[in-house]
Amino acid sequence: MLTLPNFLTLLRIIAVPVFLILVTNRAYAAAFVLFLAAGVTDTVDGVLARLTNASSDLGASLDPLADKLLLVSSFVMLAWLGVIPLWLMIIALTRDVVILTGYLVLYFFGRPMAVDPTAISKLNTFMEMGTIGFALAALARPGMPMDAVNAVVWSVTGTTITISGVHYVYKGLLWLQRAGGAPPATGD
């Protein structure tokens, strides 16, 4: 069912290629505004889903997908432009790949885990969006001191990406232990 919150999430997904086109065309101010709008709609769709009791499985799947598409593409693009360090992009992408791989392993071995973002994960998403927002602002306003971007880069690296990644691995291992141990043997 296409609810208003799901529609807003779909708009965020559609906004990703538009955002990337704006950045590649050096329309940094417009890219910043679009990125900011995507961040606001991320909050609004969640609040609307709760207030109108319109939460759905579709929304629960699309919302993190929209976040990841925007964040991953932003990190890759900004690292390619040299605005954020390459190592930060690698850490952010590695964290997401580890989380996705763990989820898929649990799913394919018959022990699926509910997609339930934690407070640490929400903080991580907020900090990653803040990092990208600062980087876009630095591109849009070249006189902005890069020290502000660097401070945010180190903050997101130390406090959220690392802590969140370790937290999700720990959570997955606990889930696996409660679900009956290791995945069943495949018979090979």
LINUR-V900575 format. One record per run of one state. SS is the DSSP state (A for helix, B for strand, O for the rest). FROM is the first residue (numbers start at 1). TO is the last residue. If there is no record, write none. Layout:
SS | FROM | TO
SS | FROM | TO
This chain:
O | 1 | 3
A | 4 | 24
O | 25 | 27
A | 28 | 51
O | 52 | 56
A | 57 | 80
O | 81 | 85
A | 86 | 108
O | 109 | 118
A | 119 | 140
O | 141 | 145
A | 146 | 178
O | 179 | 188
